Amino acid sequence: MDLRLAGHAALVTGSSAGIGATIAETLADEGCDVLVHGRNAGAAAAVAEQVAARGVRAEVVLGDLTEPGIAEQVALTARDFGAHILVNNAGPFAEHDWESSRPSDWRAAFEGNVLPTVRVSQTLLPSLRAHGWGRVITIGSRAVRTPLPHMVTYSAAKAAVVNMTTSLARHLAGTGVTANCVSPGVIVTPSMYRMFEERSAEDDGRRGEPEGGPDEADLVAEYAPNPSGRLGRPSDIAAAVAYLASPLADYVNGIELRVDGGITGTP
Ligand SMILES: NC(=O)c1ccc[n+]([C@@H]2O[C@H](COP(=O)([O-])OP(=O)(O)OC[C@H]3O[C@@H](n4cnc5c(N)ncnc54)[C@H](OP(=O)(O)O)[C@@H]3O)[C@@H](O)[C@H]2O)c1
């Protein structure tokens, strides 16, 4: 199927690694120009090289989205790049529970997940409106529907992101700009895999068993029991984002698309 993304341009925040990098490459596979973003210059340049290898325009913009003024600068660079597709992907997670989480932990979760989405979107919206067509796609989490007791700040911040998707879609009524959210389940990115390996090694140490890489079936059982029976891959999320970014999704608006193997279930 031709997603009709050729000739469009996108900003993907946090695309120097992980899911964002795969989103950038998948959009490029569909002929979409991509502005790659991150903090690590070398990693962002490497992803931009992969994007450009697909024959589309690729540029890099760097900056920590939690620093004052940076989100706005990144968005203005995206406007000048001609981006009418915004993927708000950057969103750090951290482990905090109800008893020990401090106000600074709650602030960090919202400053990392909510405010960058607000600030980049607000700054880019005038050019999307003027263009009469655009996409704001924000990455949520399965933690929205199944809030995690060991990740309370992150779960609440991601719930806000879904809530904002609805209000933004309604705010943009009649403009040709849609706002949607994709909520991943447990996705095996290189950073997630490192965490699994560390925990598996710790468990082996406690049990006195020989070291070995984590087994996917064990990981599914421990972290993500779901009807699909496997962990998610960055390409699962990227495919959903590419569809929502496509003109074929013009009539899909204000939704949370859960790409989680069914872990959250539907009542
Ligand atoms: N992986 C999962 O299982 C999972 C599950 C549910 C939801 N999600 C969500 O999916 C999205 C991507 O997750 P991921 O696992 O791919 O993350 P990741 O592998 O840790 O990649 C994070 C990306 O975001 C960038 N980034 C992080 N904080 C930033 C900041 N303050 N300013 C600018 N860039 C920043 C990083 O840039 P640098 O590396 O260049 O600094 C990197 O490009 C996030 O919103 C996450 O919450 C992930």
The ligand as a MOL file (V3000), in Angstrom:
LIG
                    3D

  0  0  0     0  0            999 V3000
M  V30 BEGIN CTAB
M  V30 COUNTS 48 52 0 0 0
M  V30 BEGIN ATOM
M  V30 1 N 10.6930 1.2180 25.0160 0
M  V30 2 C 9.5190 0.9390 25.5560 0
M  V30 3 O 9.2490 -0.2040 25.9700 0
M  V30 4 C 8.4470 1.9920 25.6670 0
M  V30 5 C 7.2040 1.6220 26.1780 0
M  V30 6 C 6.2010 2.5620 26.2510 0
M  V30 7 C 6.4390 3.8520 25.8380 0
M  V30 8 N 7.6550 4.1940 25.3600 0 CHG=1
M  V30 9 C 7.8440 5.5810 24.9170 0
M  V30 10 O 8.3620 5.5770 23.5930 0
M  V30 11 C 9.2000 6.7130 23.4050 0
M  V30 12 C 10.5840 6.2830 22.9400 0
M  V30 13 O 11.1280 5.4080 23.9100 0
M  V30 14 P 12.5070 4.6070 23.6820 0
M  V30 15 O 12.3880 3.3820 24.5190 0
M  V30 16 O 12.8050 4.4940 22.2430 0 CHG=-1
M  V30 17 O 13.5510 5.5730 24.3820 0
M  V30 18 P 15.1540 5.5810 24.2470 0
M  V30 19 O 15.6500 4.3480 23.5730 0
M  V30 20 O 15.6460 5.8510 25.6260 0
M  V30 21 O 15.4150 6.8470 23.2790 0
M  V30 22 C 15.1640 8.1130 23.7610 0
M  V30 23 C 15.3470 9.1520 22.6850 0
M  V30 24 O 14.8240 10.3610 23.2050 0
M  V30 25 C 15.8550 11.3210 23.2870 0
M  V30 26 N 15.6760 12.1010 24.4970 0
M  V30 27 C 15.4020 11.6600 25.7360 0
M  V30 28 N 15.2830 12.7000 26.5760 0
M  V30 29 C 15.4890 13.8220 25.8520 0
M  V30 30 C 15.5170 15.1990 26.1450 0
M  V30 31 N 15.3170 15.6670 27.3870 0
M  V30 32 N 15.7520 16.0750 25.1600 0
M  V30 33 C 15.9660 15.6400 23.9020 0
M  V30 34 N 15.9730 14.3460 23.5520 0
M  V30 35 C 15.7360 13.4470 24.5260 0
M  V30 36 C 17.1810 10.5470 23.2700 0
M  V30 37 O 18.1910 11.3860 22.7510 0
M  V30 38 P 19.7650 11.1650 23.0590 0
M  V30 39 O 19.9770 9.6980 23.2160 0
M  V30 40 O 20.4260 11.7410 21.8200 0
M  V30 41 O 20.0680 11.9270 24.2890 0
M  V30 42 C 16.8060 9.3980 22.3290 0
M  V30 43 O 16.8740 9.8130 20.9890 0
M  V30 44 C 9.1970 7.4610 24.7410 0
M  V30 45 O 8.2020 8.4520 24.7480 0
M  V30 46 C 8.8480 6.3670 25.7330 0
M  V30 47 O 8.2870 6.8710 26.9220 0
M  V30 48 C 8.6790 3.3010 25.2700 0
M  V30 END ATOM
M  V30 BEGIN BOND
M  V30 1 1 1 2
M  V30 2 2 2 3
M  V30 3 1 2 4
M  V30 4 1 4 5
M  V30 5 2 4 48
M  V30 6 2 5 6
M  V30 7 1 6 7
M  V30 8 2 7 8
M  V30 9 1 8 9
M  V30 10 1 8 48
M  V30 11 1 9 10
M  V30 12 1 9 46
M  V30 13 1 10 11
M  V30 14 1 11 12
M  V30 15 1 11 44
M  V30 16 1 12 13
M  V30 17 1 13 14
M  V30 18 2 14 15
M  V30 19 1 14 16
M  V30 20 1 14 17
M  V30 21 1 17 18
M  V30 22 2 18 19
M  V30 23 1 18 20
M  V30 24 1 18 21
M  V30 25 1 21 22
M  V30 26 1 22 23
M  V30 27 1 23 24
M  V30 28 1 23 42
M  V30 29 1 24 25
M  V30 30 1 25 26
M  V30 31 1 25 36
M  V30 32 1 26 27
M  V30 33 1 26 35
M  V30 34 2 27 28
M  V30 35 1 28 29
M  V30 36 1 29 30
M  V30 37 2 29 35
M  V30 38 1 30 31
M  V30 39 2 30 32
M  V30 40 1 32 33
M  V30 41 2 33 34
M  V30 42 1 34 35
M  V30 43 1 36 37
M  V30 44 1 36 42
M  V30 45 1 37 38
M  V30 46 2 38 39
M  V30 47 1 38 40
M  V30 48 1 38 41
M  V30 49 1 42 43
M  V30 50 1 44 45
M  V30 51 1 44 46
M  V30 52 1 46 47
M  V30 END BOND
M  V30 END CTAB
M  END
